[in-house]
């Protein structure tokens, strides 16, 4: 390996000096996943799980009769399979994730609400005590909040799908959700259920708050987007680690919830989003969308630095302009490109070597 690396550097400095001088540093790859693998309205009376056209988010704390329902009663679980664009199986630090954005499409006018949705915009999380019955929240509305997805004791990250039987509170008994929205408990790796945060008397910090784009309550007959930008720095970057773990596993989950105060049959009174099944029914709608920015790291073993192993792998993945990189020493061709295609042009060539040298010298 040493001789190959030595030859590699000689080749670089003989033929690639001009490239080093002329090439800028790429900012990272933009990845977009426009159709979820799974999207599920998690609600005890959803009798068409995985096939509904819409999913609504609302709470149950405004009525003292609903003590066995989870506080965050109507929940939207969304997952995207990422393996077509982001190769799984790499060490976590090999995924340098800079941006994770989830965009949902809210339904517009309906026969029950010809002017569209009426829920008020609120971008500020509410203290749990203001959402306990009787509701004392003084600002209008309650925010849409995004969290990670935890699993257990019945389901796992691997075996849950959108048609899996519902697990959670209902009109008979109060049970934890599975899957469940969670936050990390302080700066630890422990996952804390969020679906009953009012009963549990704590205020979770959401990973993202939904921002409606172009929405006028009571005057928005057309569908409109709601955007969530995940704060990757939360819980000492454990939210970032969560996203890295999910990319390594090949499927990324989020859970969108709200404590939105509502009443039965108030169809326009709470946020309602198109699922992947419902989006094709409206030409102005789109399915839940995941957008990510991931910077190629050149870090094969995920140790946070670039050393002999990484440099040798770059040499092995080098194929030249407009040539797909080969598999090399346990790396697939897709992993080679993901790690070393710094200029995002679909190959691993001397231009990428130049960026590697400039960035990690």
N, C-alpha and C positions, 0 to 999 in steps of 0.2 A: 504494500500500500504506500509506503514511504516514497519509493521510486516513482510511482504513478503521480503522487501529489507533486513531487519535485518537477517532473516533466510538465505537469499541468501549469505550474507557476511560470516555468520558462516559456511555455507556449503563450501564456497570458501576456507576459511582459514583452515578448517579441512581436506578437500580432495584435495585441489588444490595447496598447497604450492610448491610441487615438480614441478608442471606444470609451476608455475610462474618462478621458477628458471631456468627451462630448455628451455622454449619457447622463440624464438627470435621474433623480431617485423617484421611483414610482410611489404613489400614495397608497396603493392597495387595490384589491379587486372588489368590484361591486357585484354582489350576488342577489338575485331576486327569485323568490319562489311564489308563484302566483296561484297555486292551487294546493290547498292542504291535503295531506293524506287522510286526516281525521279532523272533523269539526262536529262538536256535539253540544246541543243544549242540554246541560245537566240540570234537570228539574224533575221532581218526583212524578209529575203527571205528563211527562213526555212519553207518549206511547208509540212514537215513530222515531226512535233514537237513531241518529245517523242518517236520516232521510228527510228531515224537516227543512223547509225553505228558509226559515229564520230562527234566530236565537235571541232571547230577551234577557236583560240584566236588571234585577231588582232585589230589594230586601223584603224581610217579613216582620221587621221590628215595630211597625206602626200599629199592629193589631195585637192586643194582649191574648187573644184566643189562639194565636199561632205559635205556641210555646215549643212545639215539637218540630217545627220547621227550622232549618238552618237560617241564621241571620242573613247571610247572602244566599238567597233562595234560588233565583234564576242566574245560572252561571254559564259562561261560554268557554268551552275547552277547545283549543285549536292546536294541531300539530302538523308540522311539515317534514317530509322526508328530504333530507339535504344531501344524500349520498350521490345524486346525479351530478352535482357541481362541487361539493366539498367532500373530499375523500375521508372516510372514517378511519378509526384505528390508530391515529397518531397520538403521541404524547400531548397532554393538554396545552403546554406552552408552545407547541407548534402551531396553535390556532391563535393568531394575534388579532383578536376581534376588537374593532374600533367603534362599530355602530350596529345596533340591532333595533330595527323599526318595524312595528306591526301596524298595518293599516286595515281597518274594517270599514265596510260599506253599510251605512244606515239606510233602512228602507225609507222611501218617500211617502207620498200620499197613498192611502188605503180607503176602501169603502167606509170604514169606521172613522177615518181621520183624513178627509179630503185636503186639508191644508198641511198635512205632514205631522211630524212629531211635535210635541208640546213641552217636553221635559226641559227645565231650565239648565243653562250651562253653569257648572261648578267645577273649578279646577283645583280646589283646596280640600285635602282629606279632612274628615270630620272626627273630632274626638269621640271615643266610644260612648261616653256618658251623654252626649247630646243626641245619640241615636237610640237610646233605650226608651222604652215606653214610659211616659208620654214623650214624644219627640220634642226636643228643645233646640234643635239646630236652627240658628237664626238666619243664616245666609240661604238664598234660594237654591234648592236642589242639592244633590249629592254627586260626587265625582264618579266617573268610570275609572276603575283601578285594575292594573295588571300585576299579576304575581307569577311566581314559578309554579310548576305542577309537581306535587309530591304523590307518592303511591304507597299503598299498604293499608291494612294487612292483606287484602284480597288480591289487588292488582299490582303489577309491576310495570316499570317503564317499557318492558319488552312485550308483555302480553295484553295490555289494554288497547282496545280499538273503539271506534266511535259507536259501535253497536253493542258494546258490553253492557250487561244489566246494571241498572242504577244502584248505587250504594250511597246512602245518606239519609238525612231526616225527612220525614213525611208527616201525614196527618195522624199517624199512630204513635210513632216513637222518634226521639231525637237520636240521631246517629252521626258520627263524623263522616264527611265525604271521602270517597275513594274513587278516582283521584281527588286531591284536595289542593286548594290554593294555599301557598305558604310563604312565609318570610323566614330568614335566618334569625335565630334567637341571639340578639346582640351580634357579636363578631365571631360566634361559634359556628360550627357546621350543623348544629341541631336545627331541624325544620319545625316551625311552629305553625299549626293550623290557623287559617284566617277566617274560615267560613262562619265561625261563631264568635268573632272577636268582641261583639257587644256582650254576649252572655259570659265570655271569658274575661271581660273587663280590661281590655287593652286596645291600644290604637296602633295598627300596623302601618309601617311606612311602605307605600306601594312602590313597586319597581318602575312603574310608569303611570301617569295619569293621562287619560284620553282627551285629546284636543280636537273638537269638531272643526271642520274646515268648511266655511261658507254656509253655516247653519244659522237659520233664523227661527227660533221657536214659534210654532204656530203659523209659520209662513214659508215653509220649505217643502213644496210638493215633490221635488226631485230628490233622488238618493244623493247622499253626501258622505264624504270620508270622515273617519275619526282616527287620529294618528296617535300612536304610543311610541315614544322613544325611551328605551330601557336605560336606566342609570346603572351602568356596568360597575361603577365604583362602590356601590352600596355594600354594607357588611364586610368591609375590608376586602373588597373585590371578590367576594364569594359569589356575587351575582354573575360576574365575569366568568368565574370558574364553572358555574352552572351551565352557562352557554357553551363553554369549551367542552365540558363533559357530554353535553347533548350532541354537539357536532361530532365528537369522537364516536358516539353511539349511532349516529345517522338519522336521528329524529329530534326536532326541537319543539318543545311544548310551551305554551303559555296558557294562563287562565285569566279571563276578563270577568270582573265582578262589579257589583255596585250595591250600596245600601239604599238605593233610590226608594223613597217613600212612595207607595202606590196603593191602589186598591184593586180588588178583583174586577176583571173585565174592562179595566181602563187601558185599552189597547195602545193608545198614543201617549200614555203617561210615563212610559219608561223606554230606555234605549232598546232598539230592536235591529239586529244586524242580519244581513244576508249570509247564509252558509254557502258552501260550494255547490250545493244542490239548488239553492234558490237564486243565485246570481244569474244563471243563464235564462231565467224567466223574465228578466228585466234588462233591456238593452243598455240602460244607464248604470247598471250595477256591476260590481266586481267581487270575486271571492276573496276571503281573507288573504292578505298579502304580507309576506315576510321579506324585508330588505336588510342586507348586511354589508358591512365593509370589513374585509379581512385582509391584512397585510401579509404577503409572503414572508416567512421568517428565516428560511434556510437553516432552521434548527431541527435536525433530524431526530435527535434523542431527547429533546425537550428539557435540556439542562439550563436553558436561559443564556447560553453563550455559543459562539461559533468557533469550533476547534477542528482538530484533524479529522474526526469522524464526519463532521458536516462538510468540510472541504472535499474530502474524498468522495462523498455522496454527490456533491455538485459535479465533480469530474465525471462520475459514472453516469449521471443524468444528462450530461451535455451531449446534444445531438446536432445542433446547428440551426440556422434560420429556417423557419417554416417546416421543421421536421419534428414530429411528435417525439418526446423524450422516451427512452427505453425504461423498462423496469431494471432496478439495480439493488442487489444485496438486501432483499426484503422489502424494498420500496416498490409499489406499483407505479406504472407510468403516470397515472393520475396523481399519485402522491408526489412524484418527482416534479411534475408541472406545478402543483399547488405550492410546494415548498420553494421552488427556485425560479419560477417565471416572474421575475421582479417587474418586468416592464409590461406584463399582462398582454403579450401578443401571441400566446398559444404555443410557445416553444421555449427551450432552454438553450441559449446560445451565448456568444461572447458579450453581447449587450447585458445579459443578466449577470454574467461573471463580473463585469465592470461595476454594476450596482452593488453586488455582494462585497466587492473589495472596498468600495467607497463607504458602504454602510457599516461594515463589520471589521474594518482594518484594525 
